[in-house]
Amino acid sequence: MKSMSVSACCLKGFEWEGTPSGRTAKLAKNDVYIAGDNPDVAIMIIHDLLGWTFPNVRLLADHYAREANATVYIPDFFGGEVLPLEPILKGEWEELDVPGFVGRNSREIREPEIFDCTRALREKYKKVGVAGFCYGGWAAFRLGAKEHKPPLVDCIMVGHPSLLTKKDIDEVAVPVQILAPEYDPVYTAELKRYTVDALSRLGVPFDYQHYPGVEHACMTRGDSNKAGEREAMTRGKNAAVSWFKQWLHES
């Protein structure tokens, strides 16, 4: 990686054993974790099923804040509910009531507050980007949809999206970055191909990145027991930082 022509900050690894250094507050009506203090540039992370309190996603926000020079927000979009981490990290989904949880946090239920939080950022900041992981993937596309005039966000970054539809992809109108693990039963090979074809047809700038040998959730879970997963999360962090720097800072 060091042979590539990138800035020094993008060569940094991930602070796996670090302690999140941000603060908590409110955004619109939602609890939120905040890192950084740039008065002009904001990034909102829409979390996966691990939720807004998961240490790795907060550390990711800290990295984005420092390396992309932004104020980074992780709102709680699960209404205060947090799934137990151990079964998720072990892949023991049968231990959880996932259908019930997704039902309580459906697209229809959560989209209005996701929009409200983003509007609050748009009113305050000159530039706004969004990063959506797994559950957050569909929401990132919705925030970048052509229906928003003026646009709610300036760019989106999506990692292993779930609940994503072809209609979501067809309606995006801002620059898109996709971080796609090789093995993903949710973001399928067919949907991956559709994404590339649709974005090419729409003419929006996009960056599609393939991550061989890793599976769904690798970009936030960063499990050291899964071969290559921590490296993939670090690579994904660096890719997102570069993307946000490109689209959220004046040239």
N, C-alpha and C positions, 0 to 999 in steps of 0.2 A: 504493500500500500504506500510506503514512503517514497517509492519511485515516482508516484503520480505527482502532477503539478497541482498541489492544493495548499491552502494556507496551513500554518502550524496548528491552529485550533482544531482543524478537521482531522489531524493525526492523533488527537487525544483518544484515549480509550474511554471506558465507562467506569464511573466510580461505584463499583458494585457494593462495596462495604460502607459506602458513605451514608450520611444522615441527611434527609431532605432539609434544605435551609430556607425554605419559603415561609409563607404566613397564610393564615386562613382569614376569610372575610365573607362578604356577600357579593354576588353578581346578579343583578335583577333580584329575584327572590331565592336564588339558589346558594347554598354553601359552596365555597370555592377555595382552592389552593392557588396561591399566587407566588410566582418567582420572578425576580427582575424588577426593573424600575424605568424602562424606556418610556418616555411620555408620548412617543409618536407611533410606536410599532407594538402590536399585540398579536399573540398566537393563542388560540384556544385549542386545548386537547380534549377530544371527546373519547372518554375511556372505554375499555372493553368490559367484560363481565367481572374482571378483578376489581373494578370500581375506582373511585377517585382517591381512596386512601392507600392503595397498593404502593409500597415503597418504590418499586422500580419506575412506575409511571411518574411519581413525584421527582425522582432523581432525573428522569428524562426531561421533565419540565425545567429543572435547574440547569441542565446542559443546554437546552434550547435558549434559555434566558441569557446565559453567559456567551455562548458561541454564535448565536444568531442575533445577539443584541436586541432583545425583545422583552416585553412584559408578558409572561406566560400564565394562562389561567387553566385550571382543571375544575370545572363545575361538577357538582354531584347531580347526575341525571337519573339516579335511581331512588329518589325520594327518601334518602337516609338509610335505605336497605343495603347491607353489605353481605355478599355471599361468603361462606367460609372458604379460606384460601387453600387449605390443605387438599381437599378433594379436587379442586380445580387444577392445582399444580401437579397432582398425581394423575390427572386425567380420569378420575373416578366419578364421571358425570352421573352415574346411577345413584350416587349418594345425594344428589341434589334434585330439587324440583325445578328443573330448567324451564319446562313449558309454563309453569305457573309464574316464575320470575319474569320470563319474557312477556307473558300476558300482562303483568302489572307494569311493565316498562315497554309497551309496544310503541311502534312508530307513531301511531295516532295519538297516544297519550303524551309522549315525550317531545314530539316535534315542536309544539308551540313554545315550550320553555327553552328549547335549544335555540329557536329563532329569537326569542326575547333576550337571551344572554348575548347572542351575537349582535343584535341591534344595539345593546348597551355598549358593547365594545366599539361598534362603528361610530357611535355618537362621540366617543372619547378619543379615539385614535385615528391617525391619518391612514395607517395601513393595518389590515387585519388578515391574518392567515389562520387556517384551521388544520389540525391533524386529527384524523379519525382512525382508531384501531378497532378491528373486529366490529362490535356493535356500533361503534362510532363511524364506521365506513359509510353506511347509507346516509347518515346525517351530514357528513362532510360534503357528499355529492349534492344533497338537497340544499345546503347552504350556498353552493356554487351554481345553483340552477339559474337559467335565463329569466325566470319569472321575477327575480329580484332586481328592481330598477329604482335607484342605482344598485349595483352589486353589494351584497352583504359582506363578502370577503374578496380579497384580491388574489388568493390562490388556495389550493387545498392539497394536502398530502394524506394518502390513505394507505394503511397497512392491513393486509389480510382481511378485507371487508366482509361483513355478514349482513344479511337482510337486504342486500343490494339487488335492485332490479334493473333490467335493461332500460326501462323508462328513466330511471335515475341517471344512468350513464348518458342517454340520448339528450338529456336536457341540461347538461353541465355547460357552463359558458365562461369558466375561468381556467387558468393553468392548473394542470393536474399532475401530481406525482403518485405513482403506484409502487408499493413495496410488496412483492408477491412471493411467498414461499413456494417451493416446488410442490409440497404435499399439502393440499388444502381441500377437504371435502365440502367446504362451504363456498369458497371462491374457486369454483371449478375451472378445469382447463377450457371448457366451452365458454364460460363467462369471461375468463382471461382473454381469450381470442376476441370475443365480442367487444371487450373494452378497448383493445388496441384498434380494431377496425372502426369502431364508432368514433373514437377520439380523432383518428386520422380523417374520417369523413367530416367531422365537425370543424376541423381546422383550429382547434385550441392547442396551445403548446402543452406537450405532455412528456413525462419521463417515466418509462416503465422499467422497473428493475426486478430481475429474476434472482431468487435466492435458492440455489441448489442445495439439496440435502437436508432442508429444514421444513418444519411443519407450521400449520396454522397456530397463531398466538406467539410465535417466536419473537416478534418485534417489541413486545412488552414483558413477556414472561422471563426471558433471558435465563433459562434453566441450565446450570452448569452440568447437570447430569445428562443432558441431551446433546449429542455430538454437534458441535458447530453453532449451537444456539446463541451463546453469549457473543461469539464473533459476529453472527448475523445481526444481533441487536445493536452492536457497536457500529457495524457498517450501515445499518438503517438509520441510526442516529446521525451519523456523519452525512448521509445522503440528504436527510431532511433539513439539517442545518444549512447545507449548501443551497438547497431549494428555496428555503425561506429567505436566505440572504439575497438570492437572486431577485425574488419577486416583491420583497417587502422593504427593501432599502433603495433609495434613489441612486442611480448610477452616476 
